[in-house]
């Protein structure tokens, strides 16, 4: 006949059993957390790099034009009177195209005397004096600047010799878009959205899901000519372009 366990022994076993129960629960909980951590760590090794593009056509809001014209003569006073007459014609022409008087200013005025050269030979038979003047027109009325440059032949008909000496070069107007900061936030948001779409398509094709952003680079906004064959500064019609590069984690 088995002897019954003493009450003292039973009371000693109860704390041990309770401890074993808590220990098993703790081990199970830790194992679950460890497994989840390993899965999460593994997911951090998987990511996709995508690019998102945003473009927007804009029109310049600032136009600057340097207009050169030249006269020659053997008498300085006569040459000076002639270039003053040309200046009046040029100013009147610019105003007729929509520019304002206070938007037109003298940028440069030079006088060259062939007989006063200190080196080289003077141009035999050439006029003694060459006078060149440059007027600068700056306006937010880009249409007026564009119109003036397109109708420049009217000045030639009036006898104005455009350009600088020895080549007659005359620069084209330069157009600037100054409101880039106003459109920048929306363009970056659109580029990032397009990057997300590309990442979701990639994840779908590979049987995964897009997770959080790992890193992002908004890129640099670039201003390019809208139409081919011209430089960006010489056209009022421009295209703003931004590319965002984003890395997304991939999840099962």
C-alpha positions in Angstrom: 0.0 0.0 0.0 1.4 3.4 -1.2 1.8 5.9 1.4 0.1 9.3 0.6 2.4 12.2 -0.1 2.9 14.6 2.7 1.3 18.0 2.5 4.8 19.5 2.8 6.0 17.8 -0.4 2.9 18.9 -2.3 3.3 22.5 -1.3 7.0 22.4 -2.5 6.0 21.1 -5.9 3.4 23.8 -6.7 5.9 26.7 -7.1 8.1 24.5 -9.3 5.2 23.7 -11.5 4.1 27.3 -11.8 7.6 28.3 -12.6 7.8 25.7 -15.4 4.6 26.9 -16.8 5.8 30.5 -16.9 9.1 29.4 -18.3 7.5 27.5 -21.2 5.3 30.5 -21.9 8.3 32.8 -22.0 10.2 30.5 -24.3 7.3 30.3 -26.6 6.8 34.1 -26.6 10.5 34.7 -27.2 10.6 32.2 -30.0 7.7 33.9 -31.7 9.3 37.3 -31.4 12.6 35.9 -32.6 10.9 34.3 -35.6 9.1 37.6 -36.4 12.4 39.5 -36.0 14.1 37.1 -38.4 11.3 37.6 -40.9 11.5 41.3 -40.5 15.3 41.3 -40.8 15.0 39.1 -43.9 12.5 41.6 -45.5 15.0 44.4 -45.0 17.3 42.7 -47.4 14.7 42.9 -50.1 14.0 46.3 -51.7 13.5 47.7 -55.1 14.9 51.0 -56.6 12.5 52.9 -58.9 12.5 56.3 -60.5 9.5 58.6 -60.9 9.3 61.3 -63.6 7.4 64.5 -63.6 7.4 67.1 -66.4 5.6 70.4 -66.9 5.6 72.9 -69.8 6.1 76.5 -68.7 6.5 79.9 -70.3 9.3 82.3 -69.2 8.3 85.3 -67.1 11.4 87.4 -67.7 13.0 88.5 -71.0 16.3 90.3 -71.4 17.7 91.5 -74.8 20.9 93.3 -75.6 20.6 95.2 -78.9 23.8 96.3 -80.5 24.1 98.9 -83.4 27.1 100.5 -85.0 27.9 103.6 -87.1 31.2 104.7 -88.9 32.5 108.0 -90.2 35.6 110.1 -90.7 34.2 113.0 -88.6 33.5 112.2 -85.0 30.7 114.8 -84.6 28.8 113.4 -87.6 29.3 109.8 -86.4 28.0 110.7 -83.0 25.0 112.5 -84.3 24.2 109.5 -86.5 24.4 107.0 -83.6 22.2 109.2 -81.5 19.6 109.2 -84.3 19.9 105.4 -84.4 19.4 105.2 -80.6 16.2 107.1 -80.9 15.0 104.8 -83.7 15.8 101.7 -81.6 14.1 103.0 -78.5 11.0 104.0 -80.5 10.9 100.6 -82.1 11.1 98.8 -78.8 8.3 100.9 -77.4 6.2 100.2 -80.5 6.5 96.5 -79.8 5.1 96.9 -76.2 8.2 97.7 -74.1 8.2 100.6 -71.7 10.7 103.5 -71.7 12.0 102.6 -68.2 12.6 99.0 -69.3 15.2 100.2 -71.8 18.6 101.3 -70.7 22.1 102.0 -72.0 24.4 99.1 -71.4 27.6 100.0 -73.3 29.0 102.7 -75.7 32.4 102.5 -77.4 34.4 104.7 -79.8 37.2 103.3 -81.8 39.7 105.6 -83.7 41.7 103.8 -86.4 44.3 106.5 -86.4 44.9 106.2 -82.6 46.0 102.6 -82.7 49.2 102.0 -80.8 50.0 98.6 -82.3 49.5 97.0 -85.7 48.5 98.8 -88.9 45.4 100.9 -89.2 42.8 99.8 -91.8 43.7 101.7 -94.9 40.7 103.2 -96.6 38.4 102.3 -93.7 36.4 105.0 -91.8 38.4 106.6 -89.0 35.8 106.3 -86.3 33.6 103.3 -85.3 30.9 103.9 -82.7 29.0 101.0 -81.2 26.2 101.3 -78.7 24.3 98.6 -76.8 20.8 99.0 -75.3 19.5 96.5 -72.8 15.8 95.8 -72.6 14.5 93.9 -69.6 10.8 93.1 -69.1 8.4 90.7 -67.5 6.3 91.2 -70.7 7.9 88.2 -72.5 5.5 88.6 -75.4 6.8 92.1 -76.1 10.5 91.0 -76.1 9.6 88.1 -78.4 7.7 90.4 -80.7 10.5 92.9 -80.9 13.1 90.2 -81.8 10.8 88.7 -84.5 10.1 92.0 -86.2 13.7 93.3 -86.1 13.9 93.7 -89.9 11.9 96.9 -89.4 14.9 98.6 -87.9 17.1 97.5 -90.8 14.6 99.2 -93.2 15.2 102.4 -91.2 18.9 102.2 -91.9 20.1 101.0 -88.5 23.2 98.9 -88.8 22.6 96.2 -86.2 25.4 94.2 -84.5 28.9 94.9 -83.5 31.8 95.7 -85.8 33.7 93.0 -87.7 31.0 90.5 -87.9 27.7 92.2 -87.0 26.9 89.8 -84.2 23.8 90.5 -82.2 22.8 88.2 -79.4 19.3 86.7 -79.2 17.0 87.6 -76.3 17.4 85.5 -73.2 14.3 84.2 -71.4 14.1 83.1 -67.8 11.5 81.2 -65.7 11.8 82.5 -62.2 8.8 80.7 -60.5 10.5 77.3 -60.1 9.8 77.2 -56.3 6.1 77.6 -56.9 5.8 74.5 -59.0 8.5 72.4 -57.3 6.4 70.8 -54.4 3.7 69.5 -56.8 6.2 68.2 -59.2 8.2 66.3 -56.6 4.9 64.9 -55.2 3.9 63.7 -58.7 7.4 62.2 -59.3 7.2 60.3 -56.0 3.7 59.0 -56.8 4.9 57.8 -60.2 7.8 56.0 -58.5 5.3 54.2 -56.2 3.3 53.1 -59.1 6.4 51.6 -60.7 7.4 49.8 -57.4 3.8 48.4 -57.1 4.0 47.0 -60.6 7.3 45.4 -59.9 6.1 43.9 -56.7 3.0 42.5 -58.3 5.0 40.9 -61.1 7.2 39.2 -58.5 4.4 38.2 -56.1 5.3 40.6 -53.4 4.0 43.8 -51.8 5.5 47.2 -51.5 6.5 48.2 -47.9 7.9 51.4 -46.4 10.3 53.7 -48.1 13.9 52.7 -47.5 15.4 55.9 -48.9 14.5 58.7 -51.3 16.2 61.2 -53.5 14.1 63.9 -55.0 16.7 64.7 -57.7 17.4 68.0 -59.4 14.9 70.1 -61.3 16.1 70.7 -64.8 14.8 73.3 -67.2 15.1 72.4 -70.9 13.9 73.9 -74.1 10.4 72.6 -75.0 11.2 72.5 -78.7 14.4 71.0 -80.3 16.9 73.1 -82.2 17.2 75.9 -79.7 19.1 76.5 -76.4 17.1 76.8 -73.2 17.8 80.5 -72.7 16.8 81.5 -76.2 13.2 80.3 -76.0 10.4 81.4 -73.7 8.8 78.0 -74.0 10.4 75.6 -71.6 9.9 72.2 -70.1 10.7 71.6 -66.4 11.7 68.0 -65.5 12.3 66.3 -62.2 13.3 62.6 -61.5 12.8 61.2 -58.0 14.7 58.0 -57.0 13.0 56.0 -54.3 13.9 52.7 -52.6 11.0 50.6 -51.2 11.1 47.5 -49.0 9.4 44.4 -50.4 7.2 42.3 -48.3 5.7 38.8 -48.6 
